[in-house]
Amino acid sequence: MTYEVSGSGASGGCGEPRGWRAAAEAALYGTAGFYRRPEGPAGHFRTSVHASPLFARAVARLLCRVDEALGRPERLDFVDMAAGRGELVTGVLAALPAEVAARTRAYAVEFADRPRGLDARIEWRAELPNDVTGLLFANEWLDNVPVEVAEVDSAGVPRLVLVRPDGTERLGEPVSGAEAEWLARWWPLPDEPGLRAEIGLPRDTAWASAVASLARGLAVAVDYAHTAAARPPFGTLTGFREGRETAPVPDGSCDITAHVALDACALPGGRLLTQRAALRALGVEGARPPLALASTDPAAYVRALASAGEAAELTAPGGLGDFGWLLQPVAIADPLL
């Protein structure tokens, strides 16, 4: 993922207030930004990819289903969008059957430099490839596509929130144009002062661009999400540093993220479901192994019990299991139906 960033670092130069979108772009992706750090995202927060290898294996099974829906093409593409340090694409390649792996061309799309020791089969890119035939998988990408924040003022008017590098905010101009149209359609704000929304228009655009890279196949976005029936009244903008939630300060010291209005991102033919439902459809159940196995094969029982615990975490209500999956088939049938 590549962003055009003004200025030479994450601080935003003179420290004048600006919209959250520009502030977060510089703080995350500028030359001194948070995502330029060598430890990568895994050094600060734990995604499903890091929680268990079961996640990558499930994505590998999904890729095999896409392969079948495509009629087993000579070249099968797998695109890991916002690849971090390549953890997901590495796990998917390792989990594929040999015959499928031999036909798979793997891409990791990430603006950071290629990690040392990464599997030579993985093509590391700053931009999406074109004419993809296969599976594009974007795990926790859209929540880091920066957006503007709107807040209702004392007169009931939604205004853009401006922020300085130290995190202090003030209200700017009224929301207008395409951003106002997006709010009215997807996140209408009552005229109650203090209510907030994140204007997801850049994410809709980013997702449409990602889907457009597919000639045939499936695009999947997995993220913290909410839908029109349950928008949070004060928004979800927050920060993460070293595994802990913190105030969102756009100075390059922390991740800055906000939940995704996945229903707004969806294109015609797209389908939303929870991670719990998606992973169960891909064979991740979380059921405990039979107790009798502990007597007949204790080592196998311990392994199965550990796997069940990992599966339970990936599918847990109130946790990772509530993540949203947006499935966008392109010229194929939905492989999870």
C-alpha positions in Angstrom: 0.0 0.0 0.0 1.4 3.4 -1.0 0.3 6.8 0.1 1.5 10.2 -1.1 2.7 12.1 2.0 3.6 15.7 2.2 6.5 16.7 4.4 9.6 14.8 5.4 8.4 13.1 8.5 5.6 12.2 10.8 5.3 15.3 12.8 3.6 17.4 10.1 6.2 20.2 10.1 5.0 23.4 11.9 2.4 21.6 13.9 -0.6 23.5 12.4 -3.9 21.6 12.8 -5.1 19.6 9.8 -7.7 17.0 9.0 -7.2 13.6 10.5 -6.7 12.0 7.1 -3.6 14.0 6.3 -2.3 13.8 9.8 -2.7 10.0 10.0 -1.1 9.5 6.6 2.0 11.3 7.6 2.1 9.7 11.1 1.7 6.2 9.7 3.4 6.3 6.3 5.7 9.3 6.3 9.5 8.8 6.2 9.6 8.8 10.0 6.1 7.2 10.3 5.0 4.4 12.5 4.9 1.7 9.8 8.5 2.5 8.8 9.7 0.9 12.1 11.7 -2.3 11.7 9.6 -4.4 14.1 6.6 -4.1 11.8 2.9 -4.3 12.9 3.5 -7.5 14.9 5.7 -5.6 17.3 2.6 -3.6 18.5 -0.6 -5.5 17.9 -1.7 -9.1 17.3 -3.8 -9.9 14.3 -5.5 -13.2 13.5 -2.4 -14.1 11.4 -0.2 -13.8 14.5 -2.8 -15.5 16.8 -2.6 -18.9 15.2 -1.3 -20.7 12.0 -4.8 -22.0 11.7 -5.7 -18.7 10.1 -3.2 -19.0 7.3 -4.3 -22.6 6.8 -7.9 -21.5 6.5 -6.9 -18.8 3.9 -5.0 -21.6 2.0 -8.2 -23.7 1.9 -10.1 -20.6 0.6 -7.5 -20.2 -2.1 -8.0 -23.9 -3.1 -11.8 -23.2 -3.3 -11.1 -20.2 -5.5 -8.8 -22.4 -7.6 -11.6 -24.9 -8.1 -14.1 -22.2 -9.0 -11.6 -20.9 -11.6 -11.2 -24.3 -13.2 -7.7 -24.9 -11.9 -5.8 -22.3 -14.1 -2.2 -22.7 -15.1 -1.4 -19.7 -12.9 -3.2 -19.1 -9.7 -2.5 -15.7 -8.0 -2.5 -15.0 -4.2 -2.2 -11.4 -3.2 -1.5 -10.6 0.4 -2.6 -6.9 0.6 -0.9 -4.8 3.4 1.3 -7.8 4.0 3.2 -6.5 7.1 6.3 -8.6 7.1 4.9 -11.4 4.9 3.5 -13.6 7.7 0.2 -14.5 6.0 1.5 -15.2 2.5 4.3 -17.3 4.0 1.8 -19.3 6.0 -0.5 -19.8 3.0 2.3 -21.1 0.8 3.4 -23.5 3.4 -0.2 -24.8 3.8 -1.0 -25.3 0.2 -1.1 -28.8 -1.4 2.1 -29.3 -3.5 0.2 -29.3 -6.8 -1.6 -26.0 -6.0 1.6 -24.4 -4.6 3.4 -25.2 -7.9 0.9 -23.1 -9.8 0.6 -20.3 -7.3 2.2 -16.9 -7.9 2.4 -15.1 -4.5 2.5 -11.4 -4.1 3.0 -9.3 -0.9 1.8 -5.7 -1.3 3.4 -3.4 1.3 5.2 -0.1 1.1 7.9 -1.1 3.6 11.1 -2.8 2.5 11.2 -6.6 1.8 12.1 -8.5 4.9 15.3 -10.5 5.0 14.9 -14.2 4.5 11.5 -14.0 2.9 10.6 -17.0 0.7 12.0 -16.3 -2.8 8.7 -17.4 -4.3 7.0 -14.3 -2.9 7.1 -11.2 -5.1 7.3 -8.1 -2.9 5.6 -5.0 -4.3 4.5 -1.5 -3.3 1.5 -1.6 -5.7 -1.1 -4.1 -6.5 -0.5 -6.3 -9.5 -2.8 -6.1 -12.5 -5.0 -8.8 -14.1 -5.1 -11.0 -10.9 -6.6 -14.5 -11.3 -7.1 -15.9 -7.9 -7.5 -14.5 -4.4 -6.7 -11.1 -3.0 -6.8 -11.1 0.8 -6.7 -7.9 2.8 -6.4 -8.6 6.5 -6.7 -5.5 8.6 -5.8 -3.2 5.8 -8.8 -0.9 5.5 -8.8 0.2 9.1 -5.4 1.8 8.4 -6.5 3.7 5.4 -6.8 7.2 6.9 -10.1 9.0 6.9 -11.5 12.3 8.0 -13.3 12.6 11.3 -16.5 14.6 11.6 -18.1 16.0 14.8 -21.4 17.7 15.4 -21.0 21.3 16.7 -23.2 23.2 19.2 -25.5 24.2 16.3 -26.0 20.7 15.2 -23.7 21.0 12.1 -21.2 18.2 11.3 -17.7 19.7 11.0 -14.3 18.3 10.1 -12.1 17.6 13.1 -8.6 19.1 12.9 -5.7 17.8 14.9 -2.2 18.8 15.8 0.8 16.4 16.0 0.4 16.3 19.8 -3.2 15.1 19.5 -5.1 18.3 20.4 -8.1 18.9 18.3 -10.4 21.7 17.1 -13.4 21.8 14.8 -12.9 23.1 11.2 -15.1 23.7 8.3 -18.5 22.1 7.9 -18.4 18.8 6.1 -19.3 19.3 2.4 -19.3 17.8 -1.1 -18.7 14.1 -1.5 -17.9 13.6 2.2 -21.2 15.2 3.2 -23.0 12.9 0.7 -21.2 9.8 2.2 -22.2 10.8 5.7 -25.8 11.4 4.7 -26.0 7.9 3.1 -23.9 5.8 5.4 -23.5 7.5 8.7 -26.1 10.2 9.2 -25.4 12.2 12.4 -28.2 13.5 14.6 -27.9 17.1 15.5 -26.6 16.3 19.0 -23.3 18.1 19.8 -20.3 15.9 20.3 -21.5 13.0 18.2 -18.7 11.7 15.8 -18.3 9.7 12.6 -15.4 8.6 10.5 -16.0 9.4 6.9 -15.1 6.1 5.1 -15.0 7.4 1.5 -11.3 6.8 1.0 -11.7 3.2 2.1 -14.6 2.7 -0.3 -12.3 4.0 -3.1 -9.3 1.9 -1.9 -11.4 -1.2 -1.9 -12.9 -0.6 -5.3 -9.4 -0.1 -6.7 -8.2 -3.4 -5.1 -11.2 -5.3 -6.5 -10.5 -3.8 -9.9 -7.1 -5.5 -9.9 -8.9 -8.9 -10.3 -9.7 -10.3 -13.7 -11.3 -13.3 -12.1 -11.4 -14.5 -8.6 -12.2 -13.3 -5.1 -11.3 -10.3 -3.1 -11.7 -10.5 0.7 -11.4 -7.7 3.3 -11.2 -8.7 7.0 -11.4 -6.0 9.6 -12.8 -4.4 12.7 -16.2 -3.4 11.3 -19.6 -2.0 11.9 -22.7 -1.6 9.7 -25.4 1.0 9.4 -27.7 -0.7 11.9 -25.1 -0.2 14.7 -22.8 2.7 14.0 -20.9 3.8 17.2 -22.1 7.3 18.3 -18.7 8.7 19.0 -16.7 6.9 16.4 -13.9 4.4 16.9 -10.6 6.3 16.2 -7.9 5.0 18.5 -4.2 4.3 18.8 -2.1 1.2 19.6 1.4 0.9 20.9 3.3 -2.2 22.2 0.1 -4.2 22.4 -1.9 -1.6 24.3 -4.7 0.7 23.2 -3.7 4.4 23.6 -4.8 7.8 22.6 -4.5 8.4 18.9 -1.6 10.9 18.6 -0.5 11.6 15.0 3.2 12.0 15.8 4.5 8.6 14.5 4.6 7.1 17.9 1.6 4.8 17.6 -0.7 3.0 15.2 -3.8 5.0 14.3 -6.8 3.0 13.4 -10.6 3.2 13.1 -13.2 0.5 12.5 -14.5 0.1 8.9 -17.9 0.6 7.5 -17.7 -2.5 5.4 -21.3 -2.2 4.2 -20.3 1.1 2.6 -17.2 -0.6 0.9 -19.2 -3.5 -0.6 -19.6 -3.4 -4.3 -22.6 -5.1 -6.1 -22.4 -8.9 -5.5 -20.4 -8.5 -2.2 -21.4 -10.3 0.9 -20.7 -9.6 4.6 -20.3 -12.2 7.3 -18.5 -12.6 10.6 -15.0 -14.2 10.9 -16.6 -16.8 13.1 -19.0 -17.9 10.2 -16.2 -17.6 7.6 -13.7 -19.7 9.5 -16.2 -22.3 10.4 -17.1 -22.6 6.7 -13.4 -23.2 6.2 -13.1 -25.9 8.8 -11.9 -23.9 11.9 -14.3 -25.2 14.6 -12.6 -24.9 18.0 -14.2 -28.1 19.3 -12.3 -29.8 22.1 -10.8 -33.2 21.2 -12.4 -36.3 22.7 -11.1 -37.0 26.2 -10.5 -40.6 25.3 -7.6 -39.5 23.1 -5.7 -38.4 26.2 -5.4 -42.0 27.2 -4.7 -43.5 23.8 -2.4 -40.8 22.5 -1.5 -38.1 25.1 0.8 -36.2 22.7 -1.9 -36.0 20.0 -4.4 -34.9 22.6 -2.2 -32.0 23.8 -1.7 -30.9 20.2 -5.4 -31.1 19.4 -6.3 -29.3 22.6 -3.8 -26.4 21.8 -5.3 -26.2 18.3 -8.8 -26.1 19.7 -7.8 -23.2 21.9 -6.4 -21.3 19.0 -9.5 -21.9 16.9 -11.6 -20.7 19.8 -9.7 -17.5 19.9 -10.0 -16.9 16.2 -13.8 -17.4 16.4 -14.6 -16.0 19.8 -17.7 -13.8 20.1 -16.7 -10.4 21.4 -13.2 -10.8 20.0 -11.7 -11.9 16.7 -14.7 -13.9 15.8 -16.7 -10.7 15.4 -14.4 -9.2 12.8 -16.2 -8.6 9.5 -15.3 -10.4 6.3 -16.3 -8.8 3.0 -16.3 -11.3 0.1 -16.3 -9.8 -3.4 -16.4 -12.4 -6.1 -15.3 -11.4 -9.6 -16.6 -13.5 -12.5 -16.9 -16.6 -10.3 -19.4 -18.0 -7.8 -19.0 -17.2 -4.2 -16.7 -20.0 -3.0 -18.1 -19.9 0.6 -21.7 -20.5 -0.4 
